[in-house]
């Protein structure tokens, strides 16, 4: 369902697991990209310079002080070299981030190394290393941390490239139809339906999803990676969405839409998409399955026509939300530059056990109808799920 990354400090291992699962069982496993995977892919594959005002995301994902690349990810992965002072450098960064959170500065400070890309004339956003202590008062420390953070990011990008994870990501779909379900990370909004209606040539929704979005994205990156001069990350100079004729805002809609959860018209939009798809295909599409919008547990809405699968399984996310709080580091300096308040944003302790749930749809044969409702398993029931799945010899078709 996408978003295999940015939910703690295990993004690289999660990506490697999903990649091996999909490449080992390509006939049985469909992996779509979420917005976080897409942004990581873009910022690792494409080339930008310090003054680029055309960055498709506005800013590189790893420059944000929340929601994307947790700094601990760099040293937890196998992509970066081990250095004696890695934990010391990381501790200073986490201490600075704690200061940012405790002073409500997430919307005005980025974590850039060495410079901020894409900011242009945005005077409201600054590099946190220029503004907050101890970096603002200790130039030597600031330069040392900036150099290491830049090195980590470069090594991490090469790790994604050398492991073929990056290349694999560029060949995964944004949206898919599996069984009787539309599988998409965010959703298909009215904006996309309106766009199709505006085209002079009749294009079905399924053709648009496959031919215009999935295939063009895949073909663009495949062509670029086959070039002999492309031997690493951030080598693709081409402007993706101008050369591939893909409407960027519609791609973002697929991976970021949250309109299905609006009480007033969310279910109406779900029915519109299902009706449109069913008219365009030779089979009945009965449900939309989405991620992106976190819930306490996987949830069925709209009389079973919408399955919201993001159940916040990440222990880090459940404890700290999108903030980069210390996870595995035994801190000695974190908090030294934070507020004088006895309660800081990162003061909570992360639980050792997972929470949330997973969902299973199964039918006994391809000739049977898919069930209306899914089976739900909470995290502590996973052994029950595994045993019931292995014991069900007749379940040869799953979603």
N, C-alpha and C positions, 0 to 999 in steps of 0.2 A: 504493500500500500504506500510505499515511499517513506521519506524521512527516516532513513537508516542512520543518519548522522545527527550531530548537534544535540544529543540528549545525554550529555555526560562526557566522559573522556575515553570512550571506546569506539569512536566512529570508524577508525580504520579496520578494527577487527570485525565490527558488524558488517562493513562493506565487503570484506574478504569472505565472510561466512555466506552472505547472500549471493555474492558472485559465484562461489563454488557450488552452492545449492542450485542456482539457475543453470549454470553451464553443465553440471552433472546430469540434471534432469530437465532438459530444455522442453520436453513434451509435456511436462507435468507442472512446471513452475513458471509463473508469469510475474515479473517484477517491474512495476512502474516507478517512475521517478516522482518524488515529492518536491516541494519548493526548496527545501534545504539541500537535497541532493543536486538539484538543478543549479542552484547558485554555486555550490562547491565545484561542480563540473565546469561551469562557465569561467569561474575565476582561476581554475587550474589550467584550462585549455587555451583560453584567449589571451592576447597580449594587450596590455594597456601601459600608458606612461603616466608620469606624475601629474601631468596637466590635462589628461584626457577628460573632457566634459561629456563624452558620449558613452560612458560606462552604462551598460544596459540595466544595471541594478542601482545606479546612483553612486554607490560606493562598494568596494570589495566586501564580501561577506565577513571576512575575518577582521575587518577594521571596527566592526560594531562592538560595543562593550557589553553586549548581552545577546542571547538568542542563537548564536551561531557557533563559532569554533572556540570551545573552552581551552584556555591556555594549557591545562594539564594534558590535553590530547597530544600535544607535540612530544612530550617526554614519555607518555604512556604507549605511544605507537612504536613500531619497529622501524620507522622511517628516518628518525633523527639519530645522530651520533650521541653517545653517552659522554658527558663532560662533568668534571668534578663539581662544578658550581651550578649545575642545571637547577637543582632544587632551590638554591639561594636566589637565583635570578627569577625563577617562577614565583617564589615567595614574595618578592618585591612587587611583581605584577599583580598578584592576587591581593596584596595589601592595598595597592593603588585602586583596584577595582572595588574593594570594600569601601574605600573612601568615596568613590563615585556613587555607589548605591546609597550609602548613608546620607549623602548630601543631595540626592535626587538629581544627578547630573547625566543620566544615561542618554538623554535626548540632545545634549549639547557637547558631549565629549566622545571622540573616537579613540581607538587604540591602534594608531598608525605606526608603521616601522618601515623605512625611516620617515617617509612623508605620507600625507593623506592624498589619496587619488580620487578624483571626481568631484571634489568639493567645489571647485571653481570659485564663484562669488558668494558662496554660502557662509556668511560671516557668523552664523549662529552655531556652527560646528567647529570644534577645535580638537587638536591632538591632546589627549590627557597627559602625555608625558611633558608637555610644555606648560601645563596649568597646575597640576596637583603636586603636593609634597609626597615623597622626598625628591622626586625628579626635578621639580621646578627650582629647587635650591641646591642641587648637587649635580653639576653638569657631567662629571666623570661617571657617576652612577647611571645617569640618563643615557649617555652614549653607550655604555656597556650593555644596558638592558635592550636598547634599540637594536644594537648589533646582533645580540643573541636572538631576539624575536624575529628579526629579518632572516637570520640563518635558519632558524627552526622552520619558518614558513617555506623557504626555498627547498630545504631538505624534504619537507612533508610533500610538497608538490612533486618533486622528483620521485618520491616513494610511490605516490599514486600512479605516476606515469610508468615507472620501471616495473611495477607489479601488474601492469595492464588493467588495473582497476579503473583508471580514467577512461581508457579506450572502451572498456566494457560498459561503463556508465553511458557513454555517448551513443550506444546502440540499444539502449533500453527505451521502451515506449513511454509516452506521457499519459496515454489513456488506452484502455483495452475493453473488449467485450469478451467475457468468459462465462460460459454456460448461459444462464438467462439474466446475467447481470452486467451492467455498465460499471467498470472499475476505473476510478479516477481519484486522484489525491484530493483535489479541492471540489470540483464539480463542473457542470456544464451550465453556464448562466444564460439568461435571456439575451445578453449581449452577443453570445455566439450564435444563437438561433436567429437573431436579427441580422447579423452579418451574413449568414447563409442566404437569408431571404433577399438580401440586397444584391447578391451576385447575379450577373446576367446569364451565366451558364448554370443550369440546375446541378447542384452538388448536394448529395445526401449527407446527413450528419456523420454516418459511419465512414463514408469515403473521405470527408473532410478530416476526421480524426486520424485516419490511417494514412491517407496519401499526402495531405497538406501539412499535418503536424508531425506524426511519427516518422514517416518515410523521408521527408525533406530534412528533418533534423539529423536523422541517422546518416543520410547520404552526404550531407555537408561535412560532418565530422570524419566520416570514412575517407572522403576525398582528401581532406586536409592531412590526416594522419598517414596517408600513403605517399605524401610528398617526401622526397629524399632529404630535404633540408629541415624537416620536422623531426627532431631527435630529442625532444624534451618537452616539459610543460611550458605553458605561456608562449608558444611559438606561432600560434595562429593569429596573423595580423588582420585577417579579413573581418569585416563587420558582418557578423552572422546573419542578422535579420534583414540586411539590405541585399546580400548576395543570394540567400536561400529563398527569398520571397515568402517568408513566414511572418504573419502578423504577430509581433512580439506581445502586444497587450492581450491577445487571445490565448497565447501560450501561458502567460501569467494567470489568466482566468482559470484555466484547467487546474493549475496547481495551487491557487490561492483562494478560490471562491469559497465563501461561507454562507451564501444566501439561503441554502436549504434549511438553515437553522432559525430563520426568521419566522416568528409565530404567525405573522399576518399572511404571508404568501409563499413560505418555504415549500409546503407540500404541493401547492399549485405548480410551482416550478418543477418539482420532481415529476409530477404527472405529465407536464408538457414535454419534458425530455424523454420520458418513457414512451409516450404516444408517438413522438417524432421518430425515435429509433425504431419502434415496432413497425411503423408505416414504411420505413426505408429498408427493412430487412425481411427475410423470409421466416423469421422466428420471433416469438413473443419475448420482449425484454421486460422482466417483471420488477426489477429493483435496481437502485443505484447504490453502490458501495463506495464510501469515501473515508478518508483519513482526515488529517490537517486540523480538525477542530477537537481539542482534547475534551474527554469526558471522564467521569469517574470509572465507568465501565463501558464496554461496547453496548450500543443502544440501538434498538429498532424504533423508527419513527414512521409517520405517514402510513399507518396500517401495514407495516412490514415492507413498504416500498423503498425505504431509505434505511440503510445499515451504516451507522457511524461507528467505525472500528477503532478509532484512536482512544484507547482507554488509559493513557498516561502510564504505561508500564515502566517507564524510566524512574528509578529511585531518585536520581538527581533532580529530574523535572518535578516530581511530586513534592520534594522538599524545598527546592530553591527556585522553582519556575524557570525562567529563561536566564537567570543570573549566573555568573561564573564564580561560585563559591568554592572554597577548598574541598576537594573530594577525597583524595588519597594522600595528600601532602600533610606531614606533621609539621605544622607551622611554628616558626619561631619569631617571625616579624609581622605576620599578617595581623592587621588590626592596629598596628603601631601608628598608622597615619589616619585611622578612621575617626569617627566622631567621638566626642567624650561621653556619649550615651552608653549606659551599661548594656543596652540591647542593640546589637547591630543586625543588619539585614541577614548576614551569613551566620548568625548565632545558633541556628537550629542544627540538630544532629540528624544526618541522613540515616534512614532505616536500613537494616541489613537484608530485609526481605522485600520482594516485589509485591506490588498491588496492581489491580486492574483486571482485565479479562481478555480472553480470545474468543473467536467465533468459528463455528463449523457449519457448513452446509453440505449435506451428503445425500445422494440418491443411489438406489440399488442397481440401476442400469441407465444407459443413455436414453432408453425409451420411456423411462418414467419422468414425471414432472418433478421439477425442483420443489421442495417443501416451501410453505409460505413463511415459516419462522425458522430462525437459526437456533442452534444449540449454543448456549453460553457457558464458558468455563472461567471461573475466577482463578487468579494466579495460584492459590493454594490447592486448586483442583487439577493442576496440570498433569500430575501422575495418573489421575483418573482418565483425563482426556487421552493421554498417550496409550494407556491400556485399552480403552474402548475403541480407539482408532485401529490399533493393531489387531484386535479381536474381531473386528467387523470385516469378515472375508468378502462380503458381498458389496462393500462400498468401493466401487471402482470408478467413481466420478465424484470429485470433491471440489469445493470452492472455499 
